[in-house]
Amino acid sequence: MLKTDILIVGSGISGLFFAMKTAKKRPDLSIVIMTKKMAKNTSTQLAQGGIAVVTNLLQDSFEQHIQDTLKSGGGQCDEEIVKMVVEQAPERLKELLEIGTSFDKNQNGQWDLGLEGGHSQHRILHHKDRSGLEIEKKLLNIITELPNIRLFENYQVIDLNTEKKENETHCTGAFFYDKNENKIKYIRCRSIILSTGGCGNLFENTTNPEIATGDGIAIAARAGVEIEDMQYIQFHPTALYTGKKSQLFLISEAVRGFGAYVVNEDQKRFLFKYDSRGELATRDIVSHAIHKEMHETQKKHVYLDCRHLDMKAFYKKFPAITSHCNELGLFPEKDLIPVVPAAHYQCGGIKVDRNSATAIPNLYAVGECARTGLHGKNRLASNSLLEALVFAHQASENIDKTIELYQFSSKVLIPKFPNKEIKTDYVAFLILKKEIQALITNFYSSEERNTDYAIHKIKLIKNAAETLIHNQEITIPFIEFSNMLTVALIIIKHCKKRKSPYILSLN
């Protein structure tokens, strides 16, 4: 039976950064990273904008970044957490640079700092429009060189095992599905790090990859850990509209920071009606304005207008975005780019302290799946990669000091999940998945959000799924569907608890 000192679930920036730091600091500890697809298939590698760091203390300051974050969060941020993250940023940036991460510089050899919505200063470090991909590549390169780390791809963690010792609950291992062998297995461990990303695929339109099915939230909830603020889903205002309901290509906020306009069907800018910052207002305000404009004009999208910009500089700064548009027959120098708001980021999640620890002391959560107190109601642009680095650092420091308190459980657990004959037809679960997506999308779009009706519908979907379980083996499509169902119910209940949910793109 497999065992490891530390199990990391997920291979985005937070999990990889934690693994790198911990493996270097503690070569005596064994670390396993499990990811349900290939390691590079993460939300991190899709991150375009960059990382927000105060680097120029003559023009910028920690206090300005702190205030920008607090204002964006709508009064729901933890001010001490915001202060910790912002003030740690330069040190975490230094660590990225030490492993060879490249960020763009200007002709004078200084950082080419970008400006994004909600920021009062240029402070976004970026690698063209592929910032997340650059960081992910560098971290994966380091991970493969560290002998005490094993990376298991195509391994889907299903659930955690917990045991009570002296009236305190500890995690002792995890059940997982080995896609390579089509088997359910178990791994023993001393500490577990959930780094599973968000839940964007609960919506019909999302910028998230298809793996973002809320797995970490569901796993933690079933283990009895508190989930908080899941009603705060951030919508990105400018996802490329294609007419299809699926993962949408993100057009970075940095494009508006570069000077692009948001215009309606009449080619008129309208955002100043809602905020004096216009295109540089925060995501919730811009998304709300776009949604209202679409509703009033009965149009399916608005446009980004880049035609007035320096196109040579634009193509150089945004090669991934321009290339994708060109492939679709859209040319920013002459065409308006159709855009819509799309589900983008989960601001709530697994409740953790400043060390990324949950109420189960040897269970941690980092990255988008964690509710740290940094974002409040609405995440400030380019604070997500920064949050991932800081809380991965905090978790690494804490585990270094505490892991000796936890020993491997002596219990040998054999998975007792149903193991039916292998089947390849999961059409029924795909249909039910689409029902969840339609339900959550309509709930967030509705002017009257009937939580009781939504909960009733989720229970009907659950009942339909239960009739299928006896005829299906436990495999990834079923696991993902189960997690989406769990998270959908959590979101609706959190909205009901708040009575007047703050829906970021639609209020």
N, C-alpha and C positions, 0 to 999 in steps of 0.2 A: 504494500500500500504506500502511496506517495506521502511524503511529508516535507515540510519546509518551515523554516523559522517565520518567514513573512510571506504572505500571499497578497499580491497586488492584482485587483480585478480591473482590467482596462489598460490601454496603452497610449493614452493621450499625454499631454505635456505634464500634468500633475503626477500621474503614476510613474512616468519615466524619470522625471526630475527627482522624485522621492527615491526611486530605485538607485539612481546614480549616486546621489549623496550618501545614502545609507550603505550601499555596497562598498564605497571607498572608505568610509569612516569605520565600518565594521566588517572587515573581510572574514571574520569568524561566523557571520550569520549567512544562512542560505536564503535566497530570495527567488520566488517564482512569480512571473507575470503571466496571467491568463487573459487572452483576448478572444472574443467570439468570432472574429474574422482574422484577416491578416493584420499585423501590428500597425501598419501604416493607415488602415481604414479607420480614421478618427475624425472628430470635429476639429481637432487641433490643426490638422493639415489643410482644412478648408478656411482657416482664419486668414483673412486678407489684410486687415488694417494694420495691426501691429501691437505694441505693448506701451502702455502709458507710464512714463518715468520722468520725474523732474531731474533734468541734467544741466540746465542753465540757470543757476541761482541768481544771475544778474537780472534776468527778465521774468523768471518763474520762481515759485517757492512751493514748499510742501503744503503750506497753509492754503494756497490757491487750489492745489489739486484736491486737498481734503474738502474744501468748500464746494468745489465742482461736483465731487462725488456725493456729498450730503444733499446738495440741491437736487441732483438727478434722482436720488433715492426717495424723494417725496416725504422726508421726515421719518422714514422707517429704518435708516441705517444705524448700526452700532458705532458711535463716534470713536470709541477707543480702538475698535477693529480697523476702522478707516485710517486712523492715525498710524497704527502699526503697519498696515500694508503699504501706505504711501511712503513712510520713512524707511522701510526695508528695501524699497524698489531699487535704489542704486546698487546695493550689495548683491541682490539677486541678478541684476543686469550684468554685473561684473562676472558672475559665475557663468552666465551664458556666453559671454565674450571669451572666457578662458577655455571653453570647449570648441571655439572656432565659429560660433554663430556670427553671421554677417548681417549688419544693418547698414542701410544706405547713408552715404555722406555727400555733402555738397562739394562744389569746386574748391572751397577753402579747406577741405578736409575735416569739416565739422559735421555733426549729426544733421541729416536732412529731416528735421522734425516736422511731422504732419499735424494738421489741425482737424479735429472731428467734433461732431455735435456735442454740445454741453461743456466743452473744454474752453477755458478762458485764455489758454496759451497754446502755442505749438509745442507739444510734448510727446508726440507719438513716434517711437522708433519703429522702422519698418524695413522689410526686405522686398522692395517693389510692392506688388500686391500678393505676395506669397509668403508672408511673415510666418504664419503657423507652420507651413511646410518646411521652411528653412530650419526652424527650431526643432521640429519633429525629426528631421533627417539627422541633425547633429546629435540629438539625444540617443536615437537608435544606434548610431555608429558607436557611441560610447558604451551603450548597454552590451553590445556584442563582444566588447573587449574585456568585460569584467567577469572573472571566472566564477564568482559566487552568485551569478544571476542566470536563471533559465527562463527562456521565453517560449511559452506554449501558445501557438496560434490555432484557431478553430476549436477553442475550448470555451464552452458557455457555462458559467457558474449559475447553478439553479437556486440553491438555498444554502444558508449557513447552519451549522450545528452549534447549539449553545448548551452549556452546563452551568449549574449553580454550585459555587464553592464558597462556604462561609457566608451565605445569603447574598452573594454577589454573582451576577451572571457574567460569564466569559464566553467568547467564541473559541471553539476548539477545532474547527475545520469547516470544510465546504463540500457540498455535492456538486458535481459538474458533469456536463455532457461532452464527451470526447467525440467531436464530429468526424475525426479521422478514422475512428474504429466503430462509430455508431453505438457507443456504450456509455452508461452512466457510471461514474466512479466517485471516489471520495479522497480528499487530501487533508491530512492533519497539519495544523499550524499553530503558532504561538500568537501571532498578530495578523490581522487582516486589514487591508487598505482598499476601500471602494473608490474607484476612479472611473466610473462608468458613463459619465456624460449626462445628457439631458433626456427630454421626452418629446422632442419636436414631432415625432411621427404619430403622436396622438391627433395631429391636425392634418387636414387635407393638403394644405400648402405649408411647407416648411423649408428652411434653408439647411436643415440638419441632414446628415447621412442616414440611410435606412437603418443603421444599427441603433439609432437614438430612440429606444423604446422604453425608457424609464426603468431599466433593469435594476440599478442600484437602489432606487427609491423603493421598489417592490420588495427586494431582498431585505433591506433594512427594516421596512415596516413589518414584514413577517417575523423578523427576529425580535420585534418589540421595541425598536428604536423610534424616538419621536421624529415625525416629519413636520416641517413648519413652512408656512407661507407659500404653499404650492399654487395658490390662486394668482400669484404674480408671474405671469408668463409674458416675456418681452417679445414684441413683434418688431422685426427689422423693416423699416419703411420702404426699402428699395430692393426687392427681389425681382429678378427679370421675369416679366410676364410672357408666358408661352401659350396660354390657353389650356394647358393641361394641369391636372391636379396631381402633384407629385413633389419630389424634392426640387426646389427652385434654385437657380444659380443666383448667388448673392452678388450684388453690386455694392462694393464697400462704401461705408460712410466717408471714407477718405476722398471719394470722387466728389461729394458735395463740399468737402473741405478744400478741394482743389479749385472749386469755383463753379461746379455744375448747378444748374437751376432745376427745380421741380416745377413742372408746368402742367396745365390741364389741356383738354381737347382744343381749346382756343389759343393754345400756346401762351397762356398768361400765368405768371407766377401768383400763387395764392397763399403761400405759407405765412406771409406777414400779417394776414388777417388773424392768425392764431398766436403768433409770438414774434416779438421784435427782432429775434435772431434769425428768422426766416429758415433757410436751409440748414443753419447751424444750431437749431434748437435740438433738444434731446429726442431720443428715438420715440418715446411715448407721445410727445407732442406732434412730431412730424407724422407718425403713423396715424394718429387720431385725425389730423387734418386731411391726410390723403383719403382715409376711409370716408370721412364726411363729404369730401368733394366728389368721390365716386358715387356716394349715395344720392347726392343732390343732382348730379348730372346724369345718373343712371348709366355710367360708363364702367367698364370692367377693369380699367387701369388708368393711371396718369403717366407722365413721361419725365425722364431725365433729359435735359437739354444741355449738351456739351459742345454745341457747334461754335460757340464764341471763344472757346479755350485754345490755348497754344497746343495744337495737335501733335507736334513733334515731341513736346515734353509729356503730353498726356499718354501717348503710346509707350513712351519709355518708362513712365511711372507705373502704368497699369497694363503690363503685357498680357497677363492672364485674362483680365476682363475684356480688353479689346480683341484678343484672339477669339474668345468665346463668342462675342457679339459678331465678329466678322464671319465666323463659321455659320451663323444663323442668317447671314445676309444683312446684318445691321452694321452701319459704319458711323461711328460717333461724330465724324467731321461733317456729315450731311443728314443723318437720320436722328429722329427723336427715339429714345430707348424706352419702351413700355415697361412700367414697374408697378408692383403692388406690395402691400405689407404682407409678411409671412412670419409664422411662428419661428422664433430664432433662439431664444435663451430662457432657461428656467431659473428665475431669480431665487426661488425657495428651494427646499430640499431636505436632506438629512441634517438634523440639528447637530452642530458640533461646537466645541469651545475654541479658544484661540490656538490650541494645539492640534486642531482637527479631530479631536477625540469625541466619540459619541458617549451616550450614557452607559454603554458597554465598554469598559475601560480599554480593552485591547482590540476594539473595532474602530477604525478611522474612516473618514470620508474626505476626499479632496476633489477640487475641480468643480464642474458644473453641478454634479449630483449633491454637493454639500450646501447647506444654508449656513453661511459664516457670519452674516450680519453686515457684509460689505455693501451689498447692492440695494437693500431695501426694496422699494416697489419697482425700481427701474435701474438696470445696470448702466453705468456710464461707459461710453464706447472705449474699447481697448483696455478696460480694467480686468477682463476675464483672464487673459494670459498672465497678468501680474498676480492676480489672486491665486491662480494655480501654483505659481512658483513659491509665493510666500507661505501658503498653507502646506505645501509639500515640504518645505524647509522646516516649518514648525512641527509637523508630524515626525519628520526624521529625527529632529533634536529630542523630541519627547520619547520616541521609541528607543532611542539609544540609552536613555536613562531608566526606562521602565521594563524593557522586555525580559529582564532576568526574573521578574516577578511571575512570569507565566511559563509553565512547562507543558510539554506535549501531553495530551490526554492519553490515558492507558486504554481507553475504550477503542475497540476495533469495530467500526461501523460498516455494514454492508448495505448499499443502496437497495431500497425496497420499492422503488418506483415501478410502475407497470412497464413490462418489456415485451410488447406485442411483436408480431411479425413486422419486419420493416415495410413501411408504406411510403409512397412518394406523392400521393394525392392529398394535398392540404388545402384544396379549394374551399372547403367549408370554413376553415379558420381564416383564410384570406377574406372571405365574405364578411365574417364577423368582425375582423379587423377594420374593414372599411365602414362598418356600422358604427364602431367606436369613433373613428375619425370624423364621420359625418355628425355624430352626436356632439362631440366636443367642439368642433368647428361652429356648428349652428348655435351652441350654447354661448360661445364667446361673441358671436356676431349679433345675437338677439338683443333688442332693446329691453325686453322683459325676460330676465333670466330665471326660469322656473326650476329651482334646484330639486324640488321634490319629484317633478316629472323626470328630470335627468337621472336621478338616482333610481327611479323606477325602471327607466329604459336600460340602465346598466345592469340591473338585476335580471331583466329579461334576457339580455345578451349572455349573462353568466349562466342562466338556466339552460339556454340553448347549447352553450359550450359543454356543460356537464353531461348532456346526453351523448356527446361525441367522444368523451374521454375513454369510455370503456372499449371503444373500437380503434383507438389511436395509441400508438406508442408515444413516449415522451421524447420529443425532438425539438430542435430550435424553433420552428414555426409555432409550435404549441407553447413553448416556454415564453417566447416573446409576446404572444397573444395574452397569456395569463398575466404577465407583468404589465402590459398596457391596460388591461382591465382593472387591475389593482390600483394603478396610478390614476386612471380616469376617475375612479370612485373617490380617491383621496382629494383630487382637485375639486370635484363638485362639493364634497363635504366641507372643504376649507372655504369655498365660496359661500356656502350656506352659513357657516359659522360667522363669517364676516358680514353677512346679510346684504351688504352693498359692495360687492367685489370690485376691486380696482383692476379693470381690464385695460392693459396698457395701450393697445392700439385703438381701442374703440370707445373710450369714455369721452 
